Amino acid sequence: MADAYIIDAVRTPRGIGKQGKGALAHMHPQHLAATVLKALKERNNLKTEEVDDIIWSTSTQRGKQGGDMGRMAALDAGYDVKASGTTLDRFCGGGITAVNFAAAQIMSGMEDCVIAGGTEMMSLTAAMGAEDMESGKPPLGMGSGNARLNINHPQSHQGICGDAIASKEGFTREELDRAGLESQQKAAVAIAEGRFSKSLVPVIDDDGNVVLDRDEFPRPQTTAEGLASLKPSFAAMADVPYNKDGDTFRKQINRKYPDLDIQHFHHAGNSSGVVDGAAAVLLASKEYAEKQGWKPRARIVAMANIGDDPTLMLNAPVPAAKKVLEKAGLTVDDIDLFEINEAFAVVSEKFIRDLNLPREKVNVNGGSIALGHPIGATGSILIGTIVDELERQEKRYGLVTMCAAGGMAPAIIVERLAA
């Protein structure tokens, strides 16, 4: 089996995902995707007519985010028409899956140069989600209203799932708030030291004006006292019927876990931020990289996917990590750095606890609590982040995983190639 190499990775800044408040909220999502595709082309003298495929991740493929963004954004970026593109959806996990699919094509010997990435404008998807709720449609990841599916696998709102897991596993509000504060503090250091500068590319409008050149979401002024004062975000909505049958998010979980007393712990300060953003990763075979004179930055070691309980939704990262480690023939101790998406504080805290990880190896530059989570793009962002950090620390192995709706998690292990 051939090796697949990461040549380069880029991302946009993450803008606040609210109409009228975020710097990117007025942009077309294809523009964000084209921004990172252009950056890969310019930074690597990329011959776009030789790009075999562009595999893109977008979770909410409706409206401006519909219509195969992978292909349309490539055309918008000025790529040759020979550069094909496709778009996939694995909810939050799509950004990792896009890279995994690209690597698999190269490792199989079928392709030589593939770009993977993702885009999500939460400023658009949040509005669509609110419209769905008002019209009685189930929220994203709840089985699309399939009554039979929800009888067999009752599904709830992801925030209430996070609260349910925290209640079931015995995490405290103080522990989760501490994780939220730590994310902000780590991100503040990373930004101050320019740790994201290698991958970060500004968003520029059609008139040549810089729209955003820094992450807009972090709140370095966050304090433990401020977090403690925040009211839980999901308590009020847990018992509000979301359809004509009177179903509530709490009822969905309690149908499978009738004895679980769901307490509420998560709020805006210990949950992932709502943001807009895009990311892209350039992958190539050894032969193609040598032909182009590229020096690969990392090698794909192993990839894995796994499913877990869709009712609790967020618990698959630990089994995904174990599966990808087994595929790689490595142990937890062999991994130098971990990126586990901070969808909610309980996800990363459970990951650290269950795998008995040293905290200094996990999300060392902060995570989605501080920086935000543009759903379809985050996995590709995290892969770029871990390659950058492996290089900065001169470490060898990095593991990336994240929870996804439906109770899934993809995972990937990369190996830094020494300079």
Residue, then its C-alpha position, 0 to 999 in steps of 0.5 A: m500500500a502506498d503512503a499518503y503525505i500531507i503537503d500543506a494545510v491552511r484555514t481561514p480565521r473563524g468569524i463569529g457565526k451570527q448575522g450582523k455580528g460576525a465579520l464573515a457572516h455576509m460572505h458566500p460560503q463558496h468564497l470561504a472555500a475558494t479562499v483556502l483553495k487559492a492559498l494552497k494553489e499559490r503557496n505550492n505552485l499547484k498545477t490545478e489541472e493535475v488535481d485528481d479530486i477535491i473532497w469537501s465536507t459541509s454538514t448543512q447542504r442547503g441554500k448557499q451551502g448546497g450544490d456540491m461546494g467542493r466542485m463549485a468552490a474550485l471553479d470559483a478559486g480559478y482551478d482548471v476545469k479538470a479538477s473534479g470535486t465532491t461534497l460529503d456529510r458526516f455531521c461534525g466529523g466530515g472534516i476528518t472524513a474528507v482527509n481520510f477519503a483523500a488519503a485512501q484514494i492515494m494509498s490505494g494507488m488510484e490517485d496522486c494529488v487530492i485536496a480535502g477540506g470543509t466549510e461551514m457558515m454557522s451564521l447560515t445554519a443556525a438560522m436554518g435550524a431555528e426555522d426548522m424548529e419553528s416549523g416542527k422539523p427535528p433538529l440536525g442529526m435527529g433522524s430527519g423525522n423518521a418515526r421508526l428510526n427514533i423508536n429504535h434509536p431515540q435521538s436528542h439535541q446535542g447539548i442535552c446529550g452533553d448534559a446527559i453524559a456529564s450527569k451519567e459519568g459524574f462530571t461536575r459543573e466546576e470541572l467543565d467550567r475549568a475545561g472551558l477556562e483552560s481552552q481560552q487560556k491556551a488559545a490566548v497563548a497560542i495566538a499571542e505566540g503566533r502558533f496559527s500563523k503558518s496555516l492561517v490565511p486572510v479572507i479577502d473580498d472581491d475588491g481586495n479588502v481584508v475581511l478578516d485576518r484573525d480568529e474573531f471568537p476567542r474571549p481571553q478575558t474569560t474568568a472562572e467567576g464569569l463562567a460560574s455565573l452563566k446559566p446552563s444553556f439547555a435547561a429551558m429547551a429540554d422539556v419544550p415539545y418540538n413536534k405535534d406528538g409532544d416529544t421533548f429532548r429529555k424524553q428522547i434520552n429517558r426513553k432509553y435511559p429511564d433512570l438517568d436524572i439529566q442535570h444541566f452543566h453546559h453553557a456558552g462558556n464550556s461549549s463549542g463556539v458558533v462560527d464561520g470558517a473553512a480549511a483545506v489540506l493538500l495530500a499527495s503520493k510520494e512520487y507526485a510530491e517528488k515530481q513537484g519538488w514538494k517536501p511532505r510535512a506529515r505521513i498518514v499512519a492510520m485512519a478509522n471510523i466507529g459508531d456508538d450509542p446515537t441516543l447519547m451521541l457524543n461518546a464515540p471518540v474514545p472507541a475511535a481512538k482505540k480503534v485507530l491506535e490498534k490499526a497503527g500498531l501504536t499505544v496511547d503512550d506513543i502519541d505525542l499530541f492529541e486533538i479532540n474536538e471540544a464540542f462540549a467540555v464533557v467530550s474532551e474531559k471524558f476523553i482525557r479521563d477514559l484514556n488516562l492522558p496527560r493534559e499537556k498532550v491534549n488540545v495544547n492550543g485550545g479548542s473549539i470552546a475558545l476558537g469555535h466549531p465550523i461543523g464541516a470544516t473543524g476536522s480539517i482545521l484540527i489536522g492542520t493544527i496538529v501538524d503545525e504543533l508537531e513541527r513546533q514541538e518537534k514531536r512525532y505522532g499526532l491523533v485527531t478525533m471528534c464526535a459526530a451526530g448519530g453517535m459516530a467518530p472518525a479518527i486519524i493518526v499522522e506522523r511528522l516528517a523531520a525537516 
